[in-house]
Amino acid sequence: MNRLERNTALADRAVWEDLTGASFTIVGLGKSGVSAANALVKRGADVLAIDDQPAEKLGPALAALDKRVVVQAGLAGSGPIGRGGDLFVVSPGLMPHSPRYKGIAALATAVVSEVELFYRLDRAANQGAGHPIAAITGTDGKTTTTLWVAHLLREAGHTVIVGGNIGDPLCDFLDTMGPDDVVVAEISAFQLYACSMFRPRVAVVTNVAEDHMDWFGGDFAAYVTQKVAVGSAMGFGDTLLLNGDDDDLAPHRAVQAGRKLNFLAFSVKGVPDVGLGFDGERLLLALAPDARVELGWFAELGRLGKAPILGVHNVENALAACGLALGLGVSLAAIRRGLLTFSLPSHRLEPAGSIGNVRFVDDSKATNPHAAIAGLEAMALRPGEKLVWIGGGSEKDSDFSGLGEVVGQRAAHALLIGQTAQRIAQTLPESLAAEHCASLEAAVARGLQLAAPDGIVLLSPACASFDMFKSYAHRGEVFQDAVKALAAAVAR
């Protein structure tokens, strides 16, 4: 069997073990590209890795790369794009409507993402069964839901691997997983685009809202369809959850309900006849219209963690995590413990300190309007308190109109930073006091002045961070450091 015949045979198989005689091109030497290349050469494949950046800028990636991988660097978008007939593993940053992607698709025997590659390679483990996978996708709440279901699984005694769109690429774990490990993976729409056989045991679409429209050429329907594609290969014995309150998911819920899998909707606006819901106080599992099981109380979420967990959107995340855990056989007792003991990830409605009676809240992970609205609505103001909102950041063609309305309803003042400051300002009601601040540190200082003597200063930017910061985490760290510095200055 020659190389092309070997590649063609593999393209149609869900289990990849011995890859001798097969050839792959890796497009992009980011973390997932390096991980994919190393996993493939270890299994006998002939691997070429290509990257637009010159070799001198790829030092860490090249140092981590198996020496058997052939590298072509410095292509700058104009050089060769790989070998004809290869199986291509593409970077999630490569947009499918771009000329580069179209050129790859014309050359390739098949195009897969690192997530799809992990699934096919992992299927060779455990006598061809692989490891159970919980897949989490959606616009907002992915990371919180991913970490929460991993916490519930650990409460039940499972060893858990967490990766994908957060942490390490999944292929990094292929050679170290034990037979009983459970994989919990946050999956982006970019990664799902190049999946065809990926079959998680349980999966959820947390919600959908306009985000990364540039990647989908402005086609929101295509973005939604790609999110729901997380369940396209699922079947009998698998569990798929969709947000029952999301109107854009309604047609997809109708389709999934007719498939031969366990389909559950979850809602924070009530309790469905069958599914997971919220009655305003309790999180409930409905086995039938007249059979409901209490999972926990909203007021108790995170009580035994580092801080109480606020916001109805976090009830939504908790319900999604519970549904995934139930689909993997976690006991009600472990779920109830895990709702009490979970702590939110950093920079998601994280208390950042107080100065006098002014509280500072770091919600830097709110990188789109939908997430920022959830952060604003989660703020429970005490009598006499004012809310000062800090927003703005990197431009990615988001629609801020709905955000402006909520800011006007919830905040007493708006402080705007970054590239999007002017565009956001245009969506705010004229009655709302809004100011532009040259830096986040300046916004923190001005926020204290405006919120005093009693109030909350909330950083919930509704934008990516890359105009001023390395990442949303870096932005959150700058915010927290600014609060500490300001508190020290005030105390002098």
C-alpha positions in Angstrom: 0.0 0.0 0.0 1.6 3.3 -1.1 1.4 6.6 0.9 -1.8 7.9 -0.8 -3.6 4.6 -0.4 -2.6 4.5 3.3 -3.8 8.0 3.9 -7.1 7.3 2.1 -7.7 4.3 4.2 -7.0 6.2 7.4 -9.3 9.0 6.5 -12.2 6.7 6.7 -11.2 5.0 10.0 -12.1 6.1 13.5 -9.2 4.2 15.2 -5.6 5.2 14.4 -2.9 3.1 16.0 0.0 2.2 13.8 0.6 5.1 11.4 3.5 3.6 9.5 3.4 4.6 5.9 1.0 7.5 6.5 2.0 11.1 5.9 0.7 14.3 7.7 1.2 18.0 7.3 0.8 20.1 10.4 -0.3 23.7 9.7 0.9 26.0 12.5 3.4 25.3 15.3 1.4 26.6 18.2 0.9 24.4 21.2 -1.7 22.2 19.5 0.4 21.8 16.3 3.5 20.7 18.3 1.4 18.3 20.3 -0.1 16.8 17.2 3.2 16.5 15.4 4.9 14.7 18.3 2.0 12.3 18.8 2.0 11.4 15.1 5.8 10.7 14.7 5.7 8.5 17.9 3.2 6.3 16.0 5.3 6.0 12.9 3.9 8.7 10.7 5.9 10.9 8.3 5.3 14.4 9.5 5.9 17.8 7.9 5.2 20.9 10.0 4.8 24.3 8.3 4.5 27.8 9.9 4.5 31.3 8.5 6.9 32.6 11.1 10.6 32.4 10.6 12.5 29.8 12.5 14.2 32.3 14.8 10.7 33.2 16.2 9.8 29.6 16.7 12.5 28.8 19.3 10.2 27.3 22.1 8.1 25.4 19.6 11.1 23.9 17.8 12.7 23.0 21.1 9.6 21.0 22.1 9.2 19.4 18.7 10.3 15.8 18.1 13.5 15.9 15.9 11.9 13.5 13.4 9.4 16.2 12.4 10.5 18.0 9.2 9.9 21.8 9.5 9.3 24.4 6.9 9.3 27.9 8.5 9.0 31.4 7.3 6.4 30.8 4.6 4.7 34.2 5.3 1.6 32.9 3.5 3.2 32.7 0.1 5.2 29.5 0.1 4.1 25.8 -0.3 1.2 24.8 1.9 2.0 21.2 2.4 2.2 17.9 0.5 -0.5 16.8 -1.8 -2.5 13.8 -0.6 -1.4 14.3 3.0 -3.7 14.2 6.0 -3.6 17.8 7.3 -3.9 18.9 10.9 -4.8 22.5 10.9 -4.4 25.3 13.5 -7.7 26.6 15.0 -6.6 30.1 13.9 -6.9 29.2 10.2 -10.2 30.6 8.9 -12.1 28.2 6.6 -13.1 31.0 4.2 -9.4 32.0 3.8 -7.5 31.2 0.6 -4.9 29.3 2.7 -7.6 26.9 4.1 -9.2 26.4 0.7 -5.8 25.6 -0.8 -5.2 23.0 1.9 -8.6 21.5 1.4 -7.8 21.1 -2.3 -4.5 19.3 -1.5 -5.5 17.1 1.4 -6.8 13.6 1.6 -8.5 14.8 4.7 -8.3 17.8 7.1 -8.6 17.3 10.8 -8.2 19.4 14.0 -6.0 18.4 16.9 -9.2 17.4 18.8 -10.3 15.0 16.0 -6.7 13.7 15.9 -6.8 13.0 19.7 -10.1 11.2 19.4 -8.9 8.9 16.7 -5.6 8.2 18.4 -7.2 7.7 21.8 -9.6 5.1 20.3 -6.7 2.8 20.0 -6.4 2.7 23.8 -8.5 0.5 26.2 -9.1 -2.2 23.6 -10.4 0.2 21.0 -12.9 1.9 23.4 -10.7 4.9 24.2 -11.6 7.1 27.2 -14.9 8.7 28.0 -15.0 12.3 26.9 -17.1 15.2 28.2 -17.1 18.0 25.6 -18.1 21.5 26.4 -18.7 24.2 23.8 -20.7 27.4 23.4 -20.1 31.1 23.5 -20.0 31.8 27.2 -19.6 29.6 30.3 -17.4 27.0 28.6 -14.5 27.3 31.0 -16.6 27.5 34.1 -18.7 24.5 33.0 -15.5 22.6 32.0 -13.9 23.1 35.4 -17.1 22.5 37.3 -17.8 19.1 35.7 -14.2 18.1 36.3 -14.7 19.0 39.9 -17.9 17.0 40.1 -16.1 14.0 38.6 -13.2 14.3 41.1 -15.8 14.5 43.9 -17.0 11.1 42.7 -13.5 9.7 42.8 -12.5 9.9 39.1 -9.1 10.8 37.8 -9.7 13.6 35.3 -7.8 15.0 32.4 -8.8 18.7 31.5 -7.6 20.2 28.3 -8.5 21.3 24.8 -9.3 25.0 24.4 -8.0 25.6 28.0 -4.8 24.3 29.5 -2.8 21.8 27.4 -3.7 20.2 24.0 -5.5 16.9 24.3 -2.7 15.1 22.4 -0.3 15.9 25.2 -2.1 13.3 27.4 -2.2 10.4 25.0 0.8 8.6 26.4 0.2 9.3 30.1 -3.5 8.5 30.7 -4.6 5.6 32.8 -7.3 3.2 31.7 -9.9 4.7 34.0 -9.2 8.4 33.3 -12.1 10.7 32.1 -11.3 13.5 29.6 -13.0 16.8 30.1 -12.4 19.1 27.1 -13.4 22.6 26.3 -13.9 22.7 22.6 -14.1 25.8 20.4 -16.1 26.1 17.1 -12.7 26.4 15.3 -11.7 23.0 16.6 -15.1 21.5 15.8 -14.9 22.8 12.2 -12.4 20.1 11.3 -14.0 17.2 13.2 -16.0 14.5 11.5 -15.9 11.4 13.8 -15.3 13.0 17.2 -17.8 11.3 19.5 -17.8 12.4 23.2 -19.8 10.4 25.7 -21.4 13.5 27.0 -21.5 17.0 25.5 -23.1 20.4 26.0 -23.7 23.6 24.1 -23.8 26.2 26.9 -25.4 29.0 24.8 -24.7 30.9 21.5 -24.2 34.6 20.9 -22.4 36.6 18.3 -18.6 36.1 18.8 -15.7 35.5 16.4 -17.9 36.5 13.5 -14.7 37.3 11.5 -13.8 33.6 11.6 -17.2 32.6 10.1 -17.2 35.4 7.6 -20.1 37.1 9.4 -22.4 34.0 9.1 -24.0 33.6 12.6 -26.1 30.6 11.5 -22.9 28.8 10.4 -21.4 29.6 13.8 -24.4 28.1 15.7 -24.5 25.0 13.5 -20.8 24.4 14.2 -21.3 24.6 17.9 -24.2 22.1 17.8 -21.9 19.8 15.6 -20.3 18.7 18.9 -23.1 16.1 19.0 -23.2 15.1 15.3 -21.4 11.8 15.8 -23.1 10.9 19.1 -25.6 8.1 19.4 -27.1 5.5 21.6 -25.9 5.7 25.2 -24.5 9.2 24.8 -25.9 12.4 26.4 -26.2 15.7 24.7 -27.4 18.9 26.5 -28.5 22.1 24.9 -29.5 25.4 26.6 -33.3 25.4 26.8 -33.5 29.2 27.1 -31.5 30.1 24.0 -33.8 31.0 21.1 -31.0 30.4 18.5 -30.8 26.8 19.6 -34.5 26.1 19.4 -34.5 24.5 16.0 -31.5 22.4 16.9 -33.2 21.3 20.1 -36.2 20.0 18.1 -33.8 18.0 15.8 -31.8 16.5 18.7 -34.9 15.5 20.6 -35.7 13.1 17.8 -32.3 11.3 17.7 -31.4 8.0 19.3 -29.4 9.5 22.2 -30.1 10.9 25.6 -31.1 14.5 25.0 -31.6 17.0 27.8 -32.4 20.7 27.9 -31.5 22.8 30.8 -33.2 26.1 31.8 -32.9 28.9 34.4 -36.4 30.1 33.5 -38.2 27.2 35.0 -38.1 23.4 35.2 -38.7 21.4 32.0 -40.8 18.2 32.0 -37.6 16.3 31.5 -34.3 17.9 32.0 -32.6 20.3 34.4 -34.1 23.5 35.7 -34.2 26.2 38.3 -37.3 27.3 40.3 -35.7 30.6 41.5 -34.1 28.9 44.5 -33.3 25.3 43.8 -31.4 23.5 41.0 -33.6 20.5 40.0 -33.4 17.4 37.9 -36.8 16.5 36.3 -37.1 12.8 35.5 -40.7 13.3 34.6 -43.3 16.1 35.0 -44.2 14.8 38.5 -40.7 13.5 39.5 -38.2 16.1 40.5 -34.9 15.6 42.4 -33.2 18.5 44.2 -29.6 19.0 43.3 -28.8 22.1 45.3 -29.7 25.6 46.3 -28.6 28.7 44.5 -27.7 30.5 47.7 -25.4 27.6 48.6 -23.3 27.5 45.4 -19.6 27.7 46.2 -20.3 28.2 49.9 -17.5 25.8 50.8 -15.2 27.1 48.1 -13.1 30.2 48.0 -16.1 32.5 47.6 -19.9 32.3 47.1 -20.8 31.9 43.5 -23.0 34.8 42.1 -25.2 35.3 39.1 -28.0 33.3 37.5 -25.7 32.6 34.5 -23.6 30.5 37.0 -26.8 28.6 37.8 -26.9 27.9 34.0 -23.2 26.7 34.2 -24.0 24.5 37.2 -26.9 22.9 35.5 -24.9 22.1 32.4 -22.1 20.6 34.6 -24.6 18.5 36.6 -26.1 17.2 33.3 -22.7 16.1 32.0 -21.8 14.5 35.3 -25.1 12.6 35.4 -24.5 11.4 31.9 -21.2 9.9 33.1 -22.8 8.2 36.1 -21.8 10.5 38.9 -23.9 10.0 42.0 -26.3 12.7 43.3 -24.3 12.8 46.5 -21.1 13.7 44.7 -22.9 16.3 42.6 -24.4 17.9 45.7 -21.0 18.1 47.3 -19.5 19.5 44.2 -22.0 22.3 43.9 -21.0 23.5 47.4 -17.2 23.1 47.1 -16.5 24.4 43.6 -14.7 27.7 43.1 -15.0 29.9 40.0 -11.9 30.2 37.8 -9.8 33.4 38.2 -11.0 36.6 36.5 -14.6 35.5 36.4 -16.5 37.6 38.9 -13.6 37.3 41.2 -13.4 39.6 44.2 -10.4 41.8 43.8 -10.4 43.6 47.2 -12.1 46.5 48.9 -11.1 50.1 49.7 -13.4 51.4 52.4 -16.9 50.4 51.4 -16.1 50.1 47.7 -15.7 46.6 46.4 -13.8 45.7 43.2 -14.8 42.8 41.0 -12.6 41.2 38.3 -14.6 39.9 35.4 -11.9 40.2 32.8 -12.9 36.9 31.3 -16.0 38.6 29.9 -14.5 39.0 26.5 -17.8 39.6 24.6 -21.0 41.6 25.2 -23.0 38.5 26.2 -20.6 37.6 28.9 -20.4 41.2 30.2 -24.2 41.4 30.4 -24.2 38.3 32.6 -21.5 39.9 34.8 -23.5 43.2 35.1 -26.7 41.2 36.0 -24.8 39.2 38.6 -24.0 42.3 40.7 -26.4 42.4 43.7 -26.2 45.9 45.0 -26.8 46.6 48.6 -29.0 49.6 49.6 -27.2 52.8 48.8 -24.5 51.2 46.6 -23.6 52.5 43.2 -22.2 50.3 40.3 -19.3 51.7 38.2 -18.6 49.6 35.1 -15.3 49.4 33.3 -15.6 48.2 29.7 -13.9 48.3 26.4 -10.9 46.6 24.7 -9.8 45.0 21.5 -12.1 45.4 18.4 -13.6 42.2 17.0 -16.8 43.5 15.3 -19.1 42.8 18.2 -22.6 44.3 18.5 -22.7 46.4 21.6 -26.3 47.7 21.4 -27.8 45.2 23.9 -24.8 45.8 26.2 -25.4 49.5 26.2 -29.0 49.0 27.3 -28.0 46.8 30.3 -25.2 49.2 31.3 -27.7 52.0 31.3 -30.1 50.0 33.5 -27.5 48.7 36.0 -24.6 51.2 36.3 -24.4 54.7 37.6 -21.2 55.4 35.7 -19.3 53.9 32.7 -15.5 54.1 32.3 -14.3 53.1 28.9 -10.9 51.9 27.7 -9.2 50.6 24.6 -10.0 50.5 20.9 -13.8 50.1 21.4 -14.3 52.9 23.8 -15.9 55.3 21.4 -18.1 52.7 19.7 -19.4 51.5 23.1 -20.0 55.1 24.2 -22.4 55.5 21.2 -24.6 52.7 22.5 -25.0 54.1 26.0 -28.0 56.1 27.0 -27.4 59.9 27.1 -28.5 60.0 30.7 -25.6 57.7 31.8 -22.3 59.4 32.8 -19.5 57.9 30.7 -15.8 58.8 30.6 -12.8 57.6 28.6 -9.8 56.5 30.6 -6.3 56.3 29.1 -5.4 53.1 31.0 -6.9 50.5 33.2 -5.0 51.8 36.2 -6.6 55.2 35.6 -10.0 53.6 35.4 -9.5 51.9 38.7 -8.6 55.2 40.4 -11.5 57.0 38.8 -13.8 54.1 39.7 -13.0 54.5 43.4 -13.8 58.2 43.2 -17.2 57.6 41.5 -18.3 54.6 43.6 -17.4 56.1 47.0 -18.6 56.0 49.7 -20.5 52.7 48.9 -20.4 50.8 45.7 -18.9 48.3 43.3 -16.3 48.8 40.6 -16.8 46.0 38.0 -14.3 45.2 35.3 -16.4 43.3 32.7 -14.9 44.5 29.4 -17.2 42.9 26.8 -14.1 42.8 24.5 -10.9 40.9 23.9 -7.8 42.2 25.5 -5.2 42.2 22.8 -5.1 46.0 22.2 -3.5 46.7 25.6 -2.8 43.3 27.2 -1.3 39.8 26.5 -4.6 38.1 27.4 -7.7 38.4 29.5 -5.8 36.9 32.4 -3.1 39.6 32.1 -5.8 42.3 32.0 -7.3 40.8 35.2 -3.9 40.8 36.9 -3.3 44.4 36.0 -6.7 45.3 37.4 -6.0 43.4 40.7 -2.6 44.9 41.0 -4.0 48.4 40.4 -6.6 47.9 43.2 -3.8 46.7 45.6 -1.6 49.7 44.7 -4.5 52.1 45.1 -5.4 50.6 48.5 -1.8 51.0 49.7 -1.8 54.6 48.5 -5.1 55.4 50.2 -3.8 53.8 53.5 -0.7 56.0 53.7 
